[in-house]
Amino acid sequence: MKKLFCLIAMLMLVAAPVLAADGQFDFGQTMIKFWNDMGFTLFFVGEGWKNAVMILIACVLLYLAIKKQYEPLLLLPIAFGMLLSNIPLGGLFHSEMWNDEFLNPASPFYHSYKHIMAEGGLLDVLYIGVKAGIYPCLIFLGVGAMTDFGPLIANPKSLLLGAAAQLGIFVTFIVAHLLGFDSQEAASIGIIGGADGPTAIFLTTKLAPHRLGPIAVAAYSYMALVPVIQPPIMRALTTKKERQIQMKQLRAVSKTEKILFPIVVAIIVSLILPSAATLIGCLMLGNLFKESGVVERLNKTSQNELNNIVVIFLGITVGATATAQSFLNVQTLSILIVGIVAFGFGTAGGVLLAKFLNLFLKEKINPLIGSAGVSAVPMAARVSQVEGQKANPRNFLLMHAMGPNVAGVIGSAVAAGILLSMLG
């Protein structure tokens, strides 16, 4: 950095006599202008220190993504987008272009997307894909192509456990409302409990876009911390005898069942809850690519090239919304705290329903698989497997836990659709 400043100064000194020859160059004024145009100087003016704090937070998140590998595929671009949008005078993202007044056609400040394309920075242009709900849906397409719904088809009771794990969403909605957030904000905060980043982003852009930065950071940070958050809750709600329960091997699922499943789910869910059709439709289309076996090129593209491109665009633009003005406030701290509550109740909901079902079932369910009902695939299922083997080394719960786990993906999308139909 020191060498860079020295090089710039030397270039200015060399060029000064040449430019001064025509009498139109004032070296002193030029250096003052150069100094005032540097982003560093704004750190010491007004609330510029907040930008410096946000850049520091972004660096901490980059450390967690790279060194600790906490959800690096999305946390890394989110953190870097946060860093870029908080560089003074960078002009990459203009949060004022995306407030309600700016986008309201009845407002004198209304501007069209055409204006954003012409006047916005790079991240403003890419953010159109978030605002229009394109990126989260394309992510769901890739998730569907990578998901095996076989364990859920083989054990339909898993769907109930996945539904029960959405308890965290609705409990958190109530808690956030009591803390002073309005209904749209409370719904967006509550969806953190689904442990589904794309769904959280999709719903928040529709209901509370001004909260997108902290909600996205909370959702992906806590998803990465599932192995830390869930085990204490799982052990507290179960006895050692319950954790030792061994479950029978799942039946084989036919190819016909796997092909029919995404078609039937897309039709039924979309007819019952049209507001969830976008997410569920993309999820099931991706799964049909995988299971049909006739569009392998589309399947591979959905899983790899398309998914990777969209992850980059989604991450960097969502991170860009975490500006100093929207992030450094008491409400953001509340969102981060309530996010833990959301995950806790989501985990508890699945475990408690499994315990309740065991009162009536001859073939008992190991309650640990209920915690996998949050849709952090496949991390939550792995946590169930690890905890089960600690209690009983002969326990193999992974495939059983994948049932509630993939059911949680459907459940979080349905929950988002319910909230969107009620509050959108």
Sequence and secondary structure as in RCSB ss.txt:
>XXXX:A:sequence
MKKLFCLIAMLMLVAAPVLAADGQFDFGQTMIKFWNDMGFTLFFVGEGWKNAVMILIACVLLYLAIKKQYEPLLL
LPIAFGMLLSNIPLGGLFHSEMWNDEFLNPASPFYHSYKHIMAEGGLLDVLYIGVKAGIYPCLIFLGVGAMTDFG
PLIANPKSLLLGAAAQLGIFVTFIVAHLLGFDSQEAASIGIIGGADGPTAIFLTTKLAPHRLGPIAVAAYSYMAL
VPVIQPPIMRALTTKKERQIQMKQLRAVSKTEKILFPIVVAIIVSLILPSAATLIGCLMLGNLFKESGVVERLNK
TSQNELNNIVVIFLGITVGATATAQSFLNVQTLSILIVGIVAFGFGTAGGVLLAKFLNLFLKEKINPLIGSAGVS
AVPMAARVSQVEGQKANPRNFLLMHAMGPNVAGVIGSAVAAGILLSMLG
>XXXX:A:secstr
 HHHHHHHHHHHHHHHHHHHTTT   HHHHHHHHHHTSHHHHTTSTTHHHHHHHHHHHHHHHHHHHTS SSHHHH
HHHHHHHHHHTSTT  S  GGGGSHHHH TTSTT   HHHHHHHS HHHHHHHHHHTTHHHHHHHHHHHHH   H
HHHH THHHHHHHHTTHHHHHHHHHHHHTT  HHHHHHHHGGGGT HHHHHHHHHHH GGGHHHHHHHHHHHHHT
HHHHHHHHHHHHS HHHHT          HHHHHHHHHHHHHHHHHH GGGHHHHHHHHHHHHHHHHSS HHHHH
HHHTHHHHHHHHHHHHHHHHT  HHHHSSHHHHHHHHHHHHHHHHHHHHHHHHHHHHTTT SS   GGGGGGGS 
 TTHHHHHHHHHHHHH TT   HHHHHHHHHHHHHHHHHHHHHHHHHH 
